[in-house]
């Protein structure tokens, strides 16, 4: 049994006198600091049985939200079934594509948001409608030129056609009409990409041209940092 001297009365207090007083004042009562009338001079923690300090309301709400999200994720993972995707071993449609060039640097196929497939075959470009399987010939470049890339606009009925001469043609596939011909490249155009009304074209001449089809200028900017 350990004895503790009291500074107020000079009386020596035993542990039997101190422990009930500690339990009553610092466990049963909700207090933040020891009372002035306590026989014990000071304590760092008022609630002796608390494992960690209590956070603010915002911190508690954040912890509760994180626990709720974790429980929901665990529930979803528990209900998740690993099902294998079934892929047909045979094609659902076979299209004849004579004279389709086998060249890694060319992009001669593109599927539009309007559900038609554009294909560049040598000097011609064809459109295959997936709704009715109808094939339409869009254009013929003649014996002096060939198609090297096709790209369909996502937000309009425009189709861009890159050629071996370096020119880029813009077509309206609904009207089957040539809208404009854009110059700027000196060699074949093998890659194209649409972003709304902006068309980016990459050529074998090591340049990329940014074109705005709403303007009359061939291109609005030029990137010339490529080595191949």
Secondary structure, DSSP 8 states (H G I E B T S, - for coil): ---EE-TTT--EE-HHHHHHHHHIIIIIS--SS--TT-SS---S-S-TT-SS----HHHHHHHHHHHHHHHHHHHHHHH---------SS-S-----TT----TT-B-EEE-TTSEEEEEETTEEEEEETTT--EEEEEE--TT--EEEEEE-SSSSEEEEEETTS-EEEEETTTTEEEEEE---SS-EEEEEEETTEEEEEETTS-EEEEETTSSSS-SEEE-----
